[in-house]
């Protein structure tokens, strides 16, 4: 399967401002890219590196005014559903790799201390391992109502639990927090997830958020918003929560004035594909 990915964003800056972006495809998927037109900003030098979590980072100083951010490409994907591991077991805390302990602790949007008692009352009797994680995902999926108009950049897992509403990041934060409370390492992931193999969502395409949990010494993808296995996930960044993987960070005020994301399966023959990618760039 080939998937066309890309973004066309615009921010307005009142003054020259340092900017950091986490918008490039994750290094783990670089070899799957068959064509890519990266971000280019005429007259602006972009420093490209890898951040603390292994995500591809872009840094530059933007002038005052409107700043257009665009990139597009095509990526190979196996076209298979998220793998299921029904016999996956929890790894005892004493046997976890050191770095996994980082994903058991509370973080900016995941208040394990506030939700610990609630988590154990809800999932303490669940079968440990895969079934417990599935119970968490299903609970969060049913507990929260998805609503773009009610999105909030400051909503935490505890707030989402109390308000019972959110967008994909809130579903991910609440599920991650419950997993951590149950001593299951969990991390936040954002990236591309198109409507491939499912009915088209009439809402404009957006980036998506989900989680990965550590069971049986492997990271496993789970999605509390959709609560079903999907195909075509393209990872951009991983971290403890959304604070670690903000796609646009400006060290000064900015206003987002345009937001367009593309994630579509490509079905054309190669000559048409080349034309399409050229036009999209």
Secondary structure by P-SEA (a helix, b strand, c coil): cbbbbbbbbbbbbccbbbbbbccccccccccccccccccccccbbbbbbbcccccbbbbbbbcccbbbbbbbbbbbbccccccccccccccccccccccccccccccccccccccaaaaaaccccccccaaaaaaaaaaaaaabbbbcccccccccaaaaaaaccccaaaaaaaaaaaaaaacbbbbbbbbbbcccccccccccbbbbbbcccccccbbbbbbccccccccccccccccccccccccccccccccccbbbbbbbbbcccaaaaaaaaaaac
